[in-house]
Amino acid sequence: MPACTTVKIDPEVRDRLKALRRYPRESYNDVIARLTRMAVDDEPLSAETIRTLEEGLADIKAGRTQRLEDVMAELDADDEPAVPH
């Protein structure tokens, strides 16, 4: 039998874990294991992607933005089908 540990949790947390069960008798251990697997990012952002995002945020803060309608008009998107047929 695997080692077990007792953990104290608030009733609110217990209820949230219960609500996350995939089926009524799924154990809290299985729910917690699934949640911890989901919490790990298998594809972390690269340094280049982070830099690009930071540049974009700086542009927004500096007011260097365009309205979607203006961009669409500039690209003549109205004449192009949204989804190729």
N, C-alpha and C positions, 0 to 999 in steps of 0.2 A: 504494500500500500504506500503511495507517495506521501511525503511529509505534508502536514497541514498546518496552517497558521490561522489563528483567530484574529479577525480584524473588526474593530468597532466602527460602525458607520451610522450616520444620522438616519432617522426614519425617512426623511425626504430623499436622501441619496438611495436608500434601499428601494423606495418606491420608483425612483427613476430607473434603477437597474432592472427592476421587475418589468417596467414598461418597455425596456429594450430587449426583452427576451424574444427570440424568434419563434419559440413554441412554449406552451405553458410550463413544462417541467424542465426547461433548460436551466442549468445551474448558474448561480451567480459567478462561479469560477469561469465558466465558458463565456458568459457575457463580458466579464472583465478581460479575459484573454483576447477576445475579438476586438474590444475597444482599444487595448494596448497595441495590437497589431495595426489597427487603423491609424493610430497616432503617430506612427513612424513613417516619415516621408521617404518612399523608395527612390524618388527622383528629385533630390534637392536642387534648388535654383543655382545655376552657375554664377560665377562672379560677373560675367558679362551681362547676364540677364538682370541681376541685381543692379548693376550700374545703369542699364537702360531704364529700368523701372524708376530709379532715383532721378534720372534726367527727366523722365516724363512727369514725375511729381513736382520737380522744380519748375517745369514749364507751366503746369497748372497753377502753382502758387504765384508765378510771375504774370499770370493772365495770358500766356501765349497759347490760346486755344481757338478752335473754330467751331461754329455750329455745324451739326450733322447735315442740315439742309444745304449749307454752303459747300461742304465737301462733296455731297452727292451731286450737286449741280455742276461743280467743277469737274467731276469725273464722268458727267453725262450718264449717271447710273440709271436715270429714268428711262433711257432708251434701251438699256440692256435687260434681258430677263434675269430675275433674281436667282433662279435655279435653272441650270441647263436642262433642256428637254431631250 
